[in-house]
Amino acid sequence: MTNKVSELLKTIQISDFSSTPKYQQLADAVKDGIKNDAIHVGDMLPSINELSMYLDISRDTVEKGYKMLKNQEIISSTPGKGYFIAKADVKNRQKIALFLNKLSAHKKIVYDAFAAELGDDASLDLFVYNSDIIYLRTLLLNLTKQYDHYVVFPHFKEGRDRAPEVLNIIPKEKLMLLGKLVEDMGDDFPAVYENYEKDIYEALEKAVDPLSKYHTLKLVFPDYSDYPKAIIKGFYKFCQQYAFNHSLVSELKKEKIEKGTCYINLAEDDLVQLLDKIIQKKMVIGKDAGIISYNETPLKKFILNGITTISTDFAYMGEAAARLIKDSSNTHVEVPFYLTLRDSI
């Protein structure tokens, strides 16, 4: 094995976390080697067997990666000798790391829209840090490769005051925030964000007529959650403005369901429990007790003749984020927020 082959092997990183197929990751790594001047026109590449054994991937994966490079005329092959670099003028795809605080139906909508808008212009690696700021810090400090962009949903259960410190691990010119802004981070980076306080206030204001049949509004806001406290501020502001009795429910299990109450629910798991409790009381949803659920998902229009939702346009969020990257823009974009009225209120 030549020194150049050995050096190239050391630079190839295949990630199991990446949404990019492994053969595409391999092709991108070869392009990076050309771009970084590690390999040149005429240099031999590792054999299919060498790469398969070294990277612990199948021969089929290596063959598919090499075939992609051959189709792009970046490499060529000579029978009996192997593969070699055929041209140095290559277009590299942007490498993007996306950090989700958690997996959910609406995060999948964001991800799918983001990936679709980027298309073949980027390779995308996905990381989930479970709303744990310490774990996010560990992930950032232990990445095995460099990225052109680091896209982060900054939602944390604890340690929110440490967010600037942790996010500053990422070079500002490579950082993008999704979902929310972080205080003391400035504005010299792109962001696509929700305005939580304004969004819930304006959405409830649009529903004020059907809500008038209820005397009390309750926001189900679990303790130790990663939901922004600005949601509570907007909820209180609305209730005070329109003279609704109101309170927070931190633990739904202990909640006593009463007629004349409309619940605004955040967590998907709590929605199931809330529906069950109301039905067990033999109350009619949308008449005796109301439900408004955060975040539109396809199933909610079918549950019990439809659940009213207040929701960010998650597809827009993903598309807008991708466009900012493609345009090299540092713009901050506020995402539209919608009320969808259904029979649950």
C-alpha positions as CSV (number, residue, x, y, z in Angstrom):
1,M,0.0,0.0,0.0
2,T,1.5,3.4,-1.0
3,N,1.9,6.2,1.4
4,K,-0.7,8.3,-0.5
5,V,-3.2,5.4,-0.2
6,S,-2.5,5.1,3.5
7,E,-3.0,8.9,4.0
8,L,-6.2,8.9,2.1
9,L,-7.6,6.0,4.1
10,K,-7.0,7.9,7.3
11,T,-9.1,10.9,6.1
12,I,-12.1,8.8,5.1
13,Q,-14.8,8.9,7.8
14,I,-18.0,6.9,7.3
15,S,-20.7,8.0,9.8
16,D,-23.6,5.7,10.9
17,F,-25.5,8.8,12.0
18,S,-25.5,10.4,8.6
19,S,-28.7,10.4,6.4
20,T,-26.3,10.4,3.4
21,P,-25.8,6.9,2.0
22,K,-22.4,5.4,2.8
23,Y,-21.4,5.1,-0.8
24,Q,-22.1,8.8,-1.2
25,Q,-20.0,9.6,1.9
26,L,-17.2,7.6,0.4
27,A,-17.5,9.5,-2.9
28,D,-17.5,12.8,-1.0
29,A,-14.4,11.8,1.0
30,V,-12.5,11.2,-2.3
31,K,-13.6,14.6,-3.6
32,D,-12.4,16.2,-0.3
33,G,-9.0,14.5,-0.8
34,I,-8.7,16.1,-4.2
35,K,-9.9,19.5,-3.0
36,N,-7.5,19.4,-0.1
37,D,-4.6,18.5,-2.3
38,A,-4.1,15.2,-0.6
39,I,-4.4,13.3,-3.8
40,H,-3.8,14.4,-7.4
41,V,-4.6,13.4,-11.0
42,G,-3.0,10.0,-11.7
43,D,-2.8,8.9,-8.1
44,M,-4.0,5.4,-7.4
45,L,-6.9,4.8,-5.0
46,P,-7.3,2.0,-2.5
47,S,-8.6,-1.2,-3.9
48,I,-12.2,-2.2,-3.3
49,N,-11.1,-4.9,-0.9
50,E,-8.7,-2.5,1.0
51,L,-11.5,0.0,1.5
52,S,-14.1,-2.6,2.5
53,M,-11.8,-4.0,5.1
54,Y,-10.4,-0.7,6.4
55,L,-13.8,1.0,6.7
56,D,-15.8,-2.1,7.7
57,I,-18.3,-1.5,4.9
58,S,-19.4,-3.9,2.2
59,R,-17.7,-4.4,-1.1
60,D,-21.0,-3.4,-2.8
61,T,-20.9,0.0,-1.0
62,V,-17.4,0.7,-2.2
63,E,-18.2,-0.4,-5.7
64,K,-21.2,1.9,-5.7
65,G,-19.2,4.8,-4.5
66,Y,-16.5,4.3,-7.1
67,K,-19.2,3.9,-9.8
68,M,-20.6,7.2,-8.8
69,L,-17.2,8.8,-9.1
70,K,-16.6,7.2,-12.5
71,N,-20.0,8.4,-13.8
72,Q,-18.9,11.9,-12.8
73,E,-15.6,11.3,-14.6
74,I,-13.6,12.1,-11.4
75,I,-11.9,8.7,-11.4
76,S,-11.1,6.1,-14.0
77,S,-10.0,2.5,-13.9
78,T,-7.5,0.3,-15.7
79,P,-8.1,-3.5,-15.8
80,G,-5.6,-5.3,-13.6
81,K,-4.3,-2.0,-12.1
82,G,-7.2,-0.5,-10.3
83,Y,-8.8,3.0,-9.9
84,F,-7.0,6.3,-10.2
85,I,-7.9,10.0,-10.1
86,A,-8.8,11.3,-13.5
87,K,-9.5,15.0,-12.9
88,A,-8.9,17.6,-10.2
89,D,-11.7,20.0,-11.0
90,V,-14.4,18.7,-8.6
91,K,-17.5,20.3,-7.1
92,N,-17.8,19.4,-3.4
93,R,-21.1,19.1,-1.7
94,Q,-21.6,21.1,1.4
95,K,-21.3,19.1,4.6
96,I,-24.0,19.9,7.2
97,A,-24.5,18.7,10.7
98,L,-28.0,18.9,12.0
99,F,-28.6,18.7,15.8
100,L,-32.1,17.9,16.9
101,N,-33.1,18.2,20.6
102,K,-35.4,15.2,20.1
103,L,-37.1,13.1,17.5
104,S,-40.8,13.9,16.8
105,A,-43.3,14.0,14.0
106,H,-42.9,17.7,13.4
107,K,-39.1,17.6,13.6
108,K,-39.3,15.0,10.8
109,I,-41.3,17.4,8.7
110,V,-38.5,20.0,9.2
111,Y,-35.8,17.5,8.4
112,D,-37.5,16.2,5.2
113,A,-38.2,19.8,3.9
114,F,-34.6,20.8,4.7
115,A,-33.1,17.8,3.0
116,A,-35.4,18.1,0.0
117,E,-34.6,21.8,-0.6
118,L,-30.9,21.2,-0.3
119,G,-31.1,18.3,-2.8
120,D,-27.8,16.9,-4.1
121,D,-26.0,20.1,-3.1
122,A,-25.2,18.9,0.4
123,S,-24.6,15.8,2.6
124,L,-26.5,15.8,5.9
125,D,-25.5,14.2,9.2
126,L,-28.1,13.9,11.9
127,F,-27.4,14.1,15.7
128,V,-30.0,13.9,18.5
129,Y,-28.9,15.3,21.9
130,N,-32.1,14.7,23.9
131,S,-32.4,18.3,25.1
132,D,-29.3,17.8,27.2
133,I,-26.9,20.7,26.9
134,I,-24.0,18.7,28.4
135,Y,-24.5,16.0,25.8
136,L,-24.7,18.6,23.0
137,R,-21.4,20.0,24.2
138,T,-19.9,16.5,24.2
139,L,-21.1,15.9,20.7
140,L,-19.7,19.1,19.4
141,L,-16.3,18.5,21.0
142,N,-16.0,14.9,19.7
143,L,-17.1,15.2,16.1
144,T,-14.9,13.2,13.8
145,K,-15.0,15.6,10.8
146,Q,-15.4,19.2,10.0
147,Y,-18.6,20.6,8.6
148,D,-19.5,23.6,6.5
149,H,-22.6,24.3,8.5
150,Y,-23.8,23.3,12.0
151,V,-27.6,23.6,12.3
152,V,-28.9,23.5,15.9
153,F,-32.4,23.4,17.6
154,P,-31.4,25.0,20.9
155,H,-34.0,23.6,23.2
156,F,-32.7,22.5,26.6
157,K,-34.4,21.0,29.7
158,E,-31.8,22.5,32.0
159,G,-28.7,24.8,31.8
160,R,-30.3,27.3,29.4
161,D,-27.9,29.9,30.7
162,R,-25.0,27.9,29.3
163,A,-26.4,27.9,25.8
164,P,-24.2,30.8,24.5
165,E,-21.1,29.1,25.9
166,V,-21.9,25.8,24.3
167,L,-23.0,27.2,21.0
168,N,-19.9,29.3,20.7
169,I,-17.9,26.1,20.3
170,I,-19.2,26.4,16.7
171,P,-17.6,29.1,14.6
172,K,-20.1,31.9,14.1
173,E,-19.7,31.8,10.3
174,K,-20.8,28.1,10.3
175,L,-23.7,28.3,12.9
176,M,-27.4,28.3,12.2
177,L,-30.2,28.2,14.8
178,L,-33.6,26.6,14.1
179,G,-36.7,26.9,16.2
180,K,-35.7,29.7,18.6
181,L,-33.2,32.4,19.2
182,V,-30.7,32.4,22.1
183,E,-30.1,35.6,24.1
184,D,-26.6,37.1,24.0
185,M,-25.7,35.3,20.8
186,G,-25.9,38.4,18.5
187,D,-27.3,38.3,15.0
188,D,-24.3,37.7,12.8
189,F,-25.5,34.2,11.8
190,P,-28.6,32.8,10.1
191,A,-31.6,31.7,12.1
192,V,-35.2,30.5,11.4
193,Y,-37.2,30.9,14.5
194,E,-40.6,30.9,16.2
195,N,-41.8,33.9,18.2
196,Y,-43.4,31.8,20.9
197,E,-45.0,34.6,23.0
198,K,-46.5,36.4,20.1
199,D,-47.5,33.2,18.3
200,I,-49.7,31.7,21.1
201,Y,-51.2,35.1,21.9
202,E,-52.3,35.8,18.3
203,A,-53.4,32.2,17.7
204,L,-55.7,32.2,20.8
205,E,-57.0,35.6,19.8
206,K,-58.2,34.2,16.5
207,A,-60.0,31.4,18.4
208,V,-61.6,33.8,21.0
209,D,-65.2,33.2,19.7
210,P,-65.3,29.4,20.1
211,L,-63.3,29.7,23.3
212,S,-66.0,32.0,24.8
213,K,-68.0,28.9,25.8
214,Y,-65.3,28.1,28.4
215,H,-64.7,30.0,31.6
216,T,-61.2,28.6,32.3
217,L,-58.1,28.0,30.1
218,K,-55.3,25.7,31.3
219,L,-51.9,25.3,29.7
220,V,-50.4,21.8,30.1
221,F,-46.8,22.7,30.6
222,P,-44.8,19.7,32.1
223,D,-42.1,20.4,34.6
224,Y,-38.5,20.0,33.4
225,S,-39.5,20.2,29.8
226,D,-37.6,21.9,27.0
227,Y,-40.5,24.1,25.9
228,P,-39.7,27.8,25.9
229,K,-41.1,29.8,28.8
230,A,-42.2,32.4,26.4
231,I,-45.2,30.2,25.6
232,I,-46.4,30.8,29.2
233,K,-46.0,34.5,28.9
234,G,-48.1,34.6,25.8
235,F,-50.7,32.4,27.3
236,Y,-51.0,34.6,30.5
237,K,-51.1,37.7,28.4
238,F,-54.1,36.4,26.4
239,C,-56.0,35.2,29.4
240,Q,-55.6,38.5,31.2
241,Q,-56.5,40.5,28.1
242,Y,-59.7,38.5,27.5
243,A,-60.6,37.8,31.2
244,F,-60.3,34.0,31.2
245,N,-59.6,32.2,34.5
246,H,-56.3,30.4,33.8
247,S,-53.6,28.2,35.3
248,L,-50.7,25.9,34.4
249,V,-51.0,22.1,34.7
250,S,-47.5,20.7,35.4
251,E,-48.5,17.1,35.9
252,L,-51.5,15.9,34.0
253,K,-51.9,12.7,36.0
254,K,-53.1,14.7,39.0
255,E,-55.4,17.0,37.1
256,K,-59.1,16.9,37.9
257,I,-61.1,17.5,34.7
258,E,-63.9,19.9,35.1
259,K,-66.6,21.2,32.7
260,G,-66.1,24.6,31.2
261,T,-62.3,24.1,30.9
262,C,-60.3,24.2,27.7
263,Y,-56.8,22.7,27.7
264,I,-53.9,23.8,25.6
265,N,-51.6,20.9,25.3
266,L,-48.0,20.9,24.3
267,A,-46.6,17.3,24.5
268,E,-47.9,14.5,22.2
269,D,-47.9,12.0,25.0
270,D,-50.0,14.3,27.2
271,L,-52.6,14.6,24.5
272,V,-53.4,10.9,24.7
273,Q,-53.7,11.1,28.5
274,L,-55.8,14.2,28.3
275,L,-58.3,12.7,25.8
276,D,-58.5,9.6,28.0
277,K,-59.3,11.6,31.1
278,I,-62.0,13.6,29.4
279,I,-63.6,10.6,27.8
280,Q,-63.6,8.7,31.1
281,K,-65.5,11.6,32.7
282,K,-68.1,11.0,29.9
283,M,-67.7,14.6,28.8
284,V,-68.2,15.7,25.2
285,I,-65.0,17.1,23.7
286,G,-65.6,20.5,22.1
287,K,-68.7,21.1,24.4
288,D,-68.0,20.2,28.0
289,A,-64.3,20.5,27.8
290,G,-62.0,21.7,25.0
291,I,-58.6,20.8,23.6
292,I,-56.1,22.8,21.6
293,S,-53.0,20.9,20.7
294,Y,-49.6,22.4,19.9
295,N,-48.0,21.4,16.6
296,E,-50.0,20.1,13.6
297,T,-49.5,16.5,12.6
298,P,-51.5,14.5,10.0
299,L,-53.4,12.4,12.5
300,K,-54.9,15.3,14.4
301,K,-57.5,16.1,11.8
302,F,-58.9,12.6,12.2
303,I,-58.9,12.2,16.0
304,L,-62.4,12.5,17.4
305,N,-63.7,14.6,14.4
306,G,-60.5,16.7,14.5
307,I,-58.3,18.3,17.2
308,T,-57.8,22.1,17.0
309,T,-54.1,22.9,16.6
310,I,-51.9,25.9,16.9
311,S,-48.7,25.3,14.9
312,T,-45.6,26.5,13.2
313,D,-45.3,25.8,9.5
314,F,-42.6,23.2,9.9
315,A,-42.1,22.6,6.2
316,Y,-41.5,26.3,5.8
317,M,-38.9,26.2,8.6
318,G,-36.9,23.5,6.8
319,E,-37.2,25.1,3.4
320,A,-36.2,28.5,4.7
321,A,-33.2,27.1,6.5
322,A,-31.9,25.4,3.4
323,R,-32.4,28.6,1.3
324,L,-30.4,30.6,3.8
325,I,-27.5,28.1,3.5
326,K,-27.7,28.1,-0.3
327,D,-27.8,31.9,-0.4
328,S,-25.0,32.3,2.2
329,S,-27.3,34.6,4.1
330,N,-27.2,35.7,7.8
331,T,-30.9,36.7,7.8
332,H,-33.1,35.9,10.8
333,V,-36.5,34.6,9.5
334,E,-39.6,34.4,11.6
335,V,-41.7,31.3,10.8
336,P,-45.5,31.7,10.2
337,F,-47.8,30.3,12.9
338,Y,-51.3,29.1,12.2
339,L,-54.5,28.2,14.0
340,T,-56.5,25.3,12.6
341,L,-60.0,25.2,14.0
342,R,-61.7,21.8,14.4
343,D,-64.4,20.3,16.6
344,S,-62.3,19.9,19.7
345,I,-63.2,23.4,20.9
